[in-house]
Every structure is written in C-alpha cells, then in structure tokens.
Amino acid sequence: SLQCYMFLYILMLIFNICRTRNWNTPLIFDLKEGTVSLILQAERHFLLVDGGGLYLYSYEGRLISSPKYPGMRTDILNALTVSLSNDTLAVKDKADERVIYIFEALSGKPLGDGKPLTHKTEIVEIALDQKGLTSERKIAFIDKNRDLFITSVKRFGKEQKIVKIGTMVQSLAWNDGCNILCGIQDSRFTVWYYPNAVYVDKDLLPKTLYEKDASEFSKSPQIVSFVGNQVTIRRADGSLVHLHISPYPAILHGHVSSSRWQDGLRLCRFVKDQTLWACLAAMAVANKDMSTAEIAYAAIGEIDKVQYINSIKELPSKESRLAHLLLFSGNCQEAETLLLQAGLVYQAIQINISLYNWERALELAVKHRTHVDTVLAYRQKFLEDFGKKETNQRFLQYAEGVSV
C-alpha cells in the first residue's frame, strides 16, 4: 500500500490532477501481488505489471481492465516489450517472439479479429503511436535484424501490411503530442516526420525525414523520451543528452488533424522547407484533399504527380476519384474492389490493363460478360509493340470466338 501511495501521489503531481497547494491525501489502493515490475503511462491511464498480471488503472485509481493472453509471463516484461496508448495495449509474446498481442485498453479484449500480429522474425522492441483515431493507430517495431517496421493495429481478416521504413535501428520512440517517430539508425539520428507516408506515397517517405550525425552519443545510445520538440537520449555511460528538432512538423500535424489546410499551406510557405512540403503532400493525399496535395506536390517539383492528381479531379464520379486515389497510393486491390462494388466494371478492367495484369483483366471481362474484345485488343497491341506472339492459352481460346 505504501508503494502504491507514493506512486499515485507522484503521478498526480506530474499530470496536474491535484494542484500543488492541495496536499490532501491522494487515492490509495492495495496491490494484489505487491511487487510492481513495470509502470507505463499514457495520457488517460497507466499500466501496472506485477507477478499476477497486467492491470490498467485510471488516474483516479479505478481498475479499467486486466488483459490476458495464452502463456502470459509478466516477470519478463519490460518497457521494450510492452507499449501503451490511450486506446491500445501491445505486448510481445515470450513463447514466440515473432508475435505481438494487441488489446483494447478499456475492455482488455483482443483488438480487431482477435488474432495477434505475427512477424517473420523475432521482435526486440515495440512502440505504439500516441495520437489520432483508434482506427488509424500504428505500431512500430524493431526485429532482431535491426530493421524498423510499421503497421496498423486494426485488422479484420485481411492480410497484414507490414512495411519496412528503416534499417540498423537501435532504439525508437514516438512523440507524445503527434505521430512523429524518431530513432537511432546506423550512427544517424533519424526523425520520420510523417511515417504514414509509406502507405500514401512511398517515394515521399525519404523526403519527410530529418537526419543528424549520432556519433556524439557514443556507442549503443538509447532514446529515453520524445516530448514536444525535445528528444532525450541516454549514452552508454548513463549520461543524458537533450536534442532539439524543428517545431514546425508538429505544428503542421496539429493543423492537419483539425482540417485547417489553409493554415498548413501558410506554414509551409513561411518556413520554405522541402521536408515540410513533402509531409503536407502525403497528409493531403491521406485525407483526400486533392487541392492541397496538388499545391504541395508542385512545391517539391513532382510535376508528374500533379498531372495525375489533375486527372483524378476530372473524373466524373466520386467512386472513380476514390478508386484512382487508392491506385495512386499503391492499393490496387482496394481500388478494383471499390469500382466493382459501384458497378464500374469497365474501369476495374481498365485499371488492370494499365497495370498489365492481363489475366485479371480477362477474368473480370469474362465473369461480367463485357469488354472481352477490349481486353483482347489491348493485349494484341501490347504484344505487337514488343514484337511478340500470343502464348497464353486463355487469350488464344477467347480470341478464336471474338472478333477484335
């Protein structure tokens, strides 16, 4: 009880739950095990780990949930293998170190379809982002090869899209106020100002980075915290180093989260930084604001993408525009599904033709009994351009009964 009393009292002072002039006795409750091995804090609640399990408490001392998973061993959990946000708890499994269990914080139930996140190799460190909608919550993790990956925690039966965004990463941390990620990467301190760019436009990701030589931090430095625009790094000798980054990306995140696109444009024009423009371009595409995306891409000299965005804006239907926006972000399957659901079969076929997915284009044409001759004509022209003859049996079969 004494340990819990001291802990809660410090928490209340840190989060300004009680004023410094009010020295009344804080809330006190007994611990089941008594030996707390780990404490993690989020904005709305905190996690206690003891020999008996995982316990999420509100800052009023009320037990919120107690997540459980098969073969749970709490004695080996630490700050690298457990991560907490306002709505999500992630825990790395010890029995199979490729697995991460993800829970809803308020209910303690597994998130999404209930299946854990599984990677191809062992995972050594995990971290949840802290801001934004629950449906957009991301988790970053480092595997044993020291590669850095990012993925969404929301999954409902579909294949998990895990994307690598860094190599030789020793340590990482998310910002407390916006979804900016930093890490020590191969003797370089790196900040991913908008990691979600990898899902929007992969080409933009390198343009949204800030890098600085990390040799001054000596060997094996560890990131302790990333608060505001200050990063605290612990050297191998135990000393702390404070590093400041630009405050403008965080301000841009704030503008975008409130849909203040004009403020975002004014900020970029004032700062005149290509990195900030690249962030705005990716954010605008992610939020389907094509006008802002067009301006931002033009500012970083991506003229071909400006032209493609213009062509998207001229499409007649909302479904067409959204599908081509998904295609722009590399989500070909989602784009095709959207068009088919909207009854735009020809556009779905045309997307596959433009991507040279010939068999899929023919499959759709045959299934829906439309535009088989169109697919065959495009295929024939494609082969003629490269001086080749048709060898695919399916195309030969349908070419016999269709005049092109």
Secondary structure, 3 states (H helix, E strand, C coil): CHHHHHHHHHHHHHCCCCCCCCCCCCCCCCCCCCCEEEEEECCCEEEEEECCEEEEEECCCCEEECCCCCCCCHHHCCCCCEEECCCEEEEECCCCCCEEEEEECCCCCECCCCCCEECCCCEEEEEECCCCCHHHCEEEEEECCCCEEEEECCCCCCCCCCEEEECCEEEEEECCCCCCEEEEECCEEEEECCCCHHHHCHHHHHHHEEEEECHHHCCCCEEEEEECCEEEEECCCCCEEEEECCCHHHHHHHHHHCCCHHHHHHHHHHHCCHHHHHHHHHHHHHCCCHHHHHHHHHHCCCHHHHHHHHHHHCCCCHHHHHHHHHHHCCCHHHHHHHHHHCCCHHHHHHHHHHCCCHHHHHHHHHHHCCCHHHHHHHHHHHHHHCCCCCCCHHHHHHHHHCCC
